[in-house]
Amino acid sequence: MTTRIAVVSAGLSQPSSTRMLADRLATATTRELRAAGAEVELNVVDLRDHARELADNLLTGFPAPSLRAAIDQVVTADGLIAVTPIFSASYSGLFKTFFDVLEPDSLAGKPVLAGATGGTERHSLALEHAVRPLFTYLRSIVVPTAVYAATSDWGTRDADQALNNRIDRAAAEFTTQILGRPTAVSADPYDEPTPFANLLAANAPR
């Protein structure tokens, strides 16, 4: 059975440090899952590609086809890696908008590995006071280690190694959560429907 991982990146620029962190988290997770004998399918959702569609969805209540496909990849995944830049001590508006348009409970019980990027280390606590509470509200299972990367984390060999250590620890926790959870399957109301005679019998007067 293939394990499906959705990767949501809310980086605004290209190249983006947010996307770089998302890719490294995905690579570490893939390595952990394959070491445990799992087949892995990665689906990356770059929110900057859906910015206009997300605004339209908020106004109309209906997603465009490409946004609908991205949403489906996220809600049917076995685990979610979600990474946002930090603006004004919180997640970005684009990041929040994506999770605002999801159906209620669509992420309930789903393992989530949260990550964030910012200019300085001062923003690192935004993962705990903003990002983690968001997914807790959505009833997701957020792994204990969230990964923050400041600009300085990309600068030297020692800093990069420290970042890798955090990534590896988070990926190991994420993998444990995923492998301990049943594989997600898209619901199909026409797959093995209840026979009509059984429905009648269940509702017959007693």
Secondary structure, DSSP 8 states (H G I E B T S, - for coil): -EEEEEEEE---SSS-HHHHHHHHHHHHHHHHHHHTT-EEEEEEEEGGGGHHHHHHHHHHS---HHHHHHHHHHHTSSEEEEEEEEETTEE-HHHHHHHHSS-TTTTTT-EEEEEEEESSGGGTTHIIIIIHHHHHHTT-EE-S--EEEEGGGGTSHHHHHHHHHHHHHHHHHHHHHHHTS-------TTSS---HHHHHHHTS--
